[in-house]
Amino acid sequence: MDKNAFFEGCGKEGPIRCIFFCEFHPTTGPKISVQVPADFISKDTFEAVSVYLITKAQLLRSTLTVTFSGIKILGYPVRIENKKYPRNAYHFNICFVCDAWARTAQYETVVKKLSEFLTVLEVENGFLSQWEENPMNAIRLEKMMTQALHDLNSTGKCTISEGCSTTHLKVTKLRPDPAPVLDHQVPVVVDNLDAYESEQWDLTTQQILPYIDSMNHVAKIAALADVENNLVRTCLQNLVYYGVISMVPIFQYSNCYAVTSKLKKLAHDKKLQDDCLRAVSRSSWQLPNFRDIFRLYCSMNHGTTVKDLCLRFNLQAMKVDERKLVQFGLVEKIIRRIHKYPTIVMEGLTGEAVSLYPYFTGGFNVDEICCRLSMSTLHLETLVEKDHNVTVVYR
């Protein structure tokens, strides 16, 4: 392992090394009351950073990160004001400790949610501040923290219960913002939806999920679900962000595709090959031959449509579903769609498709035009073919 690859700001994620609970004691001041593993944070280290963990009013209820002596501490300081407390307030902080080089942004919502859960327990029954009267509370908190440390590191999620209260914690990996979702694109499920509870989705997402079938484009889903297009696009973009779906172009037998440099990966990556065989097969009990699939991808080029492939090869005998073949290739970026862009070449003249000239700027592809105008591809291409002022650019 290259040790030089790990440095502060390198962007790599690391495990949670320790979880500790600290509070302000009216007599002894800031202190760590519980930590797992025990004694991970020394007294000297805590004293050096306690001013940031049990902090001033301006920094309360905000995620704070402190890097010190080879570790990074992530906390969410809380103050509960009430006259029943000494000094009329109770201060505490639940903190995650990681390596100094590790990225911790993915834990921020988890720390905040866990802190809010403890706040509820404290407000309802004094779970945190009444340890002298209820010493078992400290033991139960240690058990919660131990469970959280183990589960979050091993599975990225954890369910914690105390009495009638329950909270669900989940580490969400941060990804770059996905590209905008377009009305003429088709959402394809790439994750196992059975792994998600229906309650995890907002109402709009629940409403559109039944219409995501790898064939309906965004505008059609919006119409079928009776939801505004912009809301559907927002929901789908959220699903793309979390890796639940991928957006691909509309499938048609007149489409052309071209292979990308990732075809090399398919030739050498055994896992990708196995995934491909299962994904493009017509049935789950009889898989196609990988050599046939590779030959089909290699045959995709600018002048070859899906229809041409179906006529040239017997895909049924190969046990290959052409729609699944194209979608897997697009999702894995093994192939790319070659779009058609109707473009005016002689301005100032009129022809068969004059009413469509505003769309023939070279900036709108056939899928987008047909989706906007609710027109079939065949009808549009017939108009374009008859109009000598318009040519088609492939890219």
Beta strands, then each sheet from edge to edge (+ up, - down):
strand 1: 18-25
strand 2: 29-36
strand 3: 64-68
strand 4: 71-75
strand 5: 78-81
strand 6: 89-99
strand 7: 157-162
strand 8: 165-170
strand 9: 185-189
strand 10: 245-249
strand 11: 256-259
strand 12: 335-338
strand 13: 340-344
strand 14: 390-394
sheet 1: 2+ 1- 6+ 4- 3+
sheet 2: 2+ 1- 6+ 5-
sheet 3: 7+ 8-
sheet 4: 9+ 10-
sheet 5: 11+ 12-
sheet 6: 13+ 14-
end
